[in-house]
Each structure stands twice: as C-alpha cells, then as structure tokens.
C-alpha cells in the first residue's frame, strides 16, 4: 500500500495563545532541549496542521525547515516536532520445530490463564470488534489470521488507485506507512501480535483471545524492529478513521522522549472513545524492568483515561524480570513469557515481552465489547481493572494482578446493567 502525502488546507488566521503571544516559527517548532536531542532526526519532521491532520515532511536541516517550510506555512501549522525512532517491546523469540506433543492448552496458556475459554464456551469471541494493530508487517495470508482482517470494502485491491479517496492507495487490508520492502524472515512481530488477538483455532494450533474479532493492520515498524514516530502517528489516525474501537501499541520510546505531537494524537483518540492498550516496556539496556512511576517511558506513561498499560507476567503469575512496572503508572499484568503465536510464512513461534502482554489485554477488551457492544471504553477499562486475579503477593502494578476475562465480563455486566 502506498501512502499519498497530500493535504487540503483551508486558510487559517494566525492564532493567539492564551497569554496573547503571536504564533512564531520558534514557538510552533521549538528547538529540542531534552537529553534525547541526539536521537532527533534532522531531515524528517512531524507537522500537526491547524485543520487537525498530521503529515511527515522532509527537509535538509531543522534550521532550514524552520526558516523555510514553517515560515511559509505558519498560518496553517499548529506544531512541529523532529521525527524520532522507537522500538518494539519484544525480549526474545524462538521458532518452533513443530508442534510435537504440546497440547492446545499448553500452546495457548496465556488465554487459558486469563480464563478466556469460559467466554469462548459461551460463544463470546469478540464478534466484529475492530482492533487496530500499529506494528510491523502483518502476514495477512497466514491461514490462522487471513479471515480475521478488517477489509476496506470501499477499496479495490491492487489496482493502484485510491478508490475511496481516503489518501491511501490499495488499503484493502490495511496500510504500510514505512516505505522499506518487508523481509518476512525478520519482520515477524506484527504477525505474532495479531495472532495473539485473533488467531482462528479452526485453521491451526493457536487460539487467539478474541478469534472472531477483526484486526486492522497499520504498519510502521521496519525490518530492523524500529519505526518513526511520524509514521506511527499516521498509522494511529488511519485505524481510528477506519473504525477501530481498540488500538494495540506493543512498542515504545526511550524514557526521555515525550513528543508533543504523539501526545496530542493519543489524547484526541482517547477523547474519541477509543481504548488505547500499551505495552509497559521491557526495561533498560541490561534487560531489567524499570519503575515507570519514577522513570516514565512513552506512550505507556501518558496514562489517558481510556488507556491500559500492561506489564508481562509468567505462568506462575509473577512479573518477569524484564518487564517495566509501577503501582501508579502500570495498570495490569498479562501473560507475556513464552507466548506461542503466528508468524509469517505459516509458522508458529514463541516470543516474550510486554509486546505479547498488551495484545492479550486487547483481546480481552474485544471479548467484552463483543458481548456488550453498547459499553464505553471507560467501562471496558474499569471492568478489566476491577476484576484481576491477584496472587498472594500482589504484583507491582496498580491493580496488583493479572487480567481475568471471565471476571471482567461479570464486572462489565454489573457496571452496564446488561
């Protein structure tokens, strides 16, 4: 899929800030002053326009972009950030040689630990709920996820035309914002995350948490496991405009990177009633979990009202050592160690990380929304947080426990009266 970088702008008068200061190139595009300044791109810039849209623009340097592009379009621009790179939250991966004697419950220990099967047995499987997966490549041909992709019926596939006029060419099965050709040998994270949420058990060994939900893939992660914030913002807005009720973000920034345009994007999505599920992160460079109450990392640390931040737990319901934690800023834990799921070219492999824990929670949210479509994102979040399974020693998250799908639906019925 090709992204058309075009924008129709209306003329907007120069606005005044609350304190009465006239908008200038310097306050629209402030110089970077934080300790992550060395990671900022000098040639890519995230532009938030006054009409609410975002684009990623190229330039020769920050100073030239400020003096030329920003100056020329000042009346139409709300804010500019230098683009930056982020990374996926996976700690380890291992390809399976074959299923061997591993049983279905062992292969799918995460959903079973969360008691998702009790809802499956009641024919509650996330019917028609759309989850935006903002991630790497998703292999939409994998037999276990091929029928679980949210199709854009206004688009004719592979005709090289933007049939529905939404700014994206051939986005029949989602979009790829980054331009690098995919290498399915290494770009496996997005397919794994997708399988955790929606893998069809009738087509293979993996049972997604919400196998009748629909995933909307929006790729911005490249083959090296990194991606740009600007591309992520484009992807986030795309899935929201396509009707995603849940957005899964299994990636994050270094602790010092609080990017205003990312914050404003997620704030807008939160205000639109979308549930934001974020991976808490996989710790420092030595693989040791970080206390996010004192060292926040983003986007998980934004902690919007409709956001759930997820740590990774083990089969024994303890936090794994690499998982970030925080009794104020991380809400729940979910299975995230040795998680079997789909990967490209019709394979299955295990991965570990808060990247795997977040889609477990996205899947549970889809189960709840499929059962009670009239529920709000705030009610879904409340039900999940107020129904966790707490081990004898509470986990270092605000709820102290691991997500429980069955109890969450019981709680949601009580909250909504349905």
GUFIMAR-979835 format. One record per residue (C-alpha): x, y, z. Coordinates in steps of 0.5 Angstrom, whole numbers, padded with zeros to 4 digits, always signed. Example, Ala and Ser with C-alpha at 12.3 -4.5 7.8 and 13.67 -1.06 7.14 Angstrom:
+0025-0009+0016/+0027-0002+0014/
END
This chain:
+0000+0000+0000/+0002+0007-0002/+0001+0013+0003/-0001+0019-0001/+0003+0025+0002/-0003+0030+0000/-0006+0035+0005/-0012+0040+0003/-0011+0046+0008/-0016+0052+0009/-0013+0059+0010/-0013+0060+0018/-0012+0066+0021/-0006+0067+0026/-0008+0065+0033/-0006+0068+0039/-0004+0063+0045/-0008+0064+0052/-0002+0069+0054/-0003+0073+0048/+0003+0072+0044/+0003+0072+0037/+0005+0065+0034/+0012+0065+0031/+0017+0060+0028/+0020+0059+0034/+0014+0057+0039/+0011+0053+0033/+0017+0049+0032/+0021+0050+0039/+0029+0047+0039/+0030+0041+0042/+0032+0042+0049/+0032+0035+0053/+0037+0029+0054/+0035+0026+0048/+0036+0031+0043/+0042+0027+0039/+0036+0022+0037/+0032+0027+0034/+0032+0027+0026/+0035+0033+0022/+0031+0031+0016/+0024+0029+0018/+0019+0033+0021/+0012+0031+0024/+0007+0037+0022/+0001+0038+0026/-0003+0042+0022/-0009+0047+0024/-0014+0043+0021/-0012+0037+0026/-0009+0033+0021/-0001+0031+0021/+0004+0030+0016/+0011+0028+0016/+0015+0032+0012/+0023+0032+0009/+0028+0038+0010/+0035+0039+0010/+0036+0041+0017/+0032+0044+0023/+0034+0051+0022/+0032+0051+0014/+0026+0047+0016/+0024+0052+0021/+0026+0058+0017/+0023+0056+0010/+0018+0051+0011/+0015+0053+0017/+0015+0060+0016/+0012+0060+0009/+0006+0056+0012/+0006+0059+0019/-0001+0061+0019/-0003+0053+0017/+0001+0050+0022/+0000+0048+0030/+0006+0045+0032/+0012+0041+0029/+0017+0036+0032/+0023+0033+0030/+0022+0026+0028/+0025+0020+0032/+0026+0013+0032/+0022+0008+0037/+0023+0000+0038/+0018-0006+0039/+0018-0009+0046/+0020-0016+0045/+0025-0019+0049/+0026-0026+0046/+0024-0030+0040/+0024-0038+0039/+0022-0041+0032/+0018-0048+0034/+0021-0054+0030/+0014-0057+0030/+0008-0058+0035/+0011-0064+0038/+0007-0067+0044/+0005-0060+0046/-0003-0059+0048/-0007-0054+0046/-0008-0051+0053/+0000-0051+0054/+0000-0048+0047/-0005-0043+0049/-0003-0042+0056/-0004-0034+0056/-0011-0034+0054/-0013-0040+0059/-0009-0037+0065/-0014-0031+0064/-0020-0035+0063/-0022-0033+0056/-0024-0040+0055/-0030-0039+0059/-0032-0034+0055/-0031-0038+0048/-0035-0043+0051/-0041-0038+0052/-0040-0037+0044/-0037-0030+0046/-0031-0029+0042/-0030-0022+0040/-0035-0021+0034/-0034-0016+0029/-0030-0011+0034/-0024-0008+0030/-0017-0007+0034/-0012-0003+0030/-0005-0006+0031/+0000-0001+0030/+0006-0005+0029/+0011-0009+0024/+0009-0013+0018/+0002-0017+0019/+0002-0023+0014/-0005-0023+0012/-0004-0029+0008/-0003-0033+0015/-0008-0039+0015/-0010-0037+0022/-0011-0030+0021/-0013-0029+0014/-0020-0029+0015/-0019-0024+0021/-0017-0018+0018/-0022-0012+0017/-0023-0011+0010/-0024-0004+0007/-0030-0005+0002/-0029+0002-0001/-0022+0000-0004/-0021-0005-0010/-0015-0008-0008/-0008-0008-0012/-0011-0003-0018/-0006+0003-0016/-0012+0007-0014/-0014+0011-0008/-0022+0009-0009/-0025+0011-0003/-0021+0018-0003/-0018+0017+0004/-0011+0019+0002/-0008+0011+0002/-0008+0007-0005/-0010+0000-0004/-0011+0000+0003/-0016-0006+0002/-0012-0010+0008/-0009-0004+0012/-0003+0000+0010/+0004+0000+0011/+0007+0007+0012/+0014+0006+0012/+0017+0005+0005/+0022+0000+0006/+0020-0007+0003/+0019-0012+0008/+0023-0018+0010/+0018-0024+0013/+0024-0027+0016/+0026-0022+0021/+0019-0017+0021/+0015-0022+0025/+0013-0018+0031/+0007-0015+0028/+0004-0022+0025/+0006-0025+0032/+0002-0019+0036/-0004-0020+0031/-0005-0028+0032/-0005-0027+0040/-0011-0023+0039/-0015-0026+0033/-0012-0033+0031/-0017-0038+0029/-0017-0044+0032/-0020-0048+0027/-0014-0046+0022/-0008-0048+0026/-0006-0049+0033/-0006-0042+0036/-0013-0040+0039/-0013-0032+0039/-0016-0029+0045/-0022-0026+0041/-0022-0030+0035/-0028-0027+0032/-0025-0020+0032/-0022-0016+0027/-0015-0014+0026/-0014-0007+0022/-0006-0007+0021/-0002-0001+0020/+0005-0002+0019/+0010+0003+0021/+0016-0002+0024/+0021-0004+0019/+0026-0010+0019/+0030-0007+0024/+0025-0007+0029/+0025+0000+0029/+0020+0006+0027/+0019+0013+0026/+0014+0017+0031/+0011+0021+0025/+0010+0014+0021/+0006+0012+0028/+0002+0018+0028/+0000+0017+0021/-0002+0010+0023/-0006+0011+0029/-0010+0016+0026/-0011+0011+0020/-0014+0006+0024/-0018+0011+0028/-0022+0013+0022/-0023+0006+0020/-0027+0005+0026/-0022+0001+0031/-0025+0001+0038/-0018-0001+0041/-0011+0000+0039/-0006-0004+0041/+0001-0001+0042/+0007-0006+0043/+0012-0001+0042/+0015+0005+0046/+0020+0011+0046/+0026+0012+0051/+0024+0015+0058/+0026+0022+0056/+0022+0022+0049/+0015+0026+0051/+0014+0028+0044/+0008+0033+0044/+0005+0031+0037/+0005+0024+0040/+0002+0026+0046/-0004+0030+0042/-0005+0025+0037/-0007+0020+0043/-0010+0025+0047/-0015+0026+0041/-0016+0019+0040/-0017+0018+0048/-0023+0023+0047/-0026+0020+0041/-0027+0014+0046/-0022+0009+0043/-0019+0004+0048/-0011+0005+0048/-0007-0001+0050/+0000+0000+0051/+0006-0005+0053/+0009-0002+0059/+0016-0004+0056/+0022-0008+0057/+0027-0005+0062/+0034-0002+0061/+0039-0004+0056/+0041-0009+0061/+0034-0012+0061/+0032-0010+0068/+0025-0008+0069/+0024+0000+0070/+0020+0003+0075/+0015+0007+0071/+0013+0012+0077/+0020+0015+0077/+0022+0014+0070/+0017+0014+0065/+0017+0012+0058/+0012+0013+0053/+0007+0012+0050/+0005+0008+0056/+0007+0013+0061/+0001+0018+0058/-0004+0015+0062/-0010+0017+0059/-0017+0016+0062/-0018+0010+0056/-0011+0008+0057/-0009+0001+0060/-0002+0000+0061/+0001-0007+0061/+0006-0011+0064/+0009-0018+0063/+0007-0024+0067/+0009-0031+0068/+0006-0038+0068/+0007-0037+0076/+0003-0030+0076/+0009-0027+0078/+0012-0021+0074/+0018-0023+0069/+0025-0019+0071/+0025-0015+0064/+0018-0012+0065/+0017-0005+0067/+0013-0004+0073/+0009+0002+0077/+0004+0002+0082/+0001+0008+0080/+0003+0008+0072/+0002+0001+0070/-0005-0002+0071/-0005-0009+0070/+0000-0015+0068/-0002-0020+0063/+0002-0027+0060/+0008-0025+0056/+0013-0030+0057/+0014-0036+0052/+0008-0034+0048/+0006-0038+0042/+0003-0035+0036/+0003-0034+0029/+0009-0031+0025/+0010-0030+0017/+0010-0036+0012/+0005-0040+0016/+0010-0041+0022/+0009-0041+0030/+0014-0039+0035/+0015-0036+0042/+0016-0029+0044/+0017-0026+0050/+0016-0019+0052/+0011-0014+0054/+0009-0013+0047/+0006-0020+0048/+0002-0018+0054/-0001-0012+0051/-0005-0016+0046/-0007-0021+0051/-0011-0015+0054/-0013-0012+0047/-0016-0019+0046/-0020-0019+0053/-0023-0012+0051/-0025-0015+0045/-0029-0020+0048/-0032-0015+0053/-0034-0011+0047/-0037-0016+0043/-0041-0019+0049/-0044-0012+0051/-0043-0007+0044/-0046-0001+0048/-0041-0001+0053/-0036+0005+0053/-0028+0005+0053/-0028+0007+0060/-0033+0002+0062/-0029-0003+0059/-0022-0001+0062/-0026-0001+0069/-0028-0008+0068/-0022-0010+0067/-0018-0007+0072/-0023-0008+0078/-0023-0016+0076/-0016-0018+0076/-0013-0024+0079/-0009-0022+0085/-0003-0027+0087/-0002-0028+0095/+0004-0023+0094/+0001-0017+0090/+0005-0015+0083/+0008-0008+0082/+0002-0006+0078/-0004-0001+0081/-0009-0007+0081/-0004-0012+0084/-0006-0017+0079/-0007-0021+0072/-0013-0020+0068/-0018-0025+0068/-0023-0025+0062/-0029-0028+0065/-0029-0024+0072/-0028-0018+0067/-0035-0019+0064/-0038-0021+0070/-0036-0014+0073/-0038-0010+0066/-0045-0013+0066/-0045-0010+0073/-0043-0004+0071/-0047-0003+0065/-0053-0007+0068/-0053-0012+0062/
END
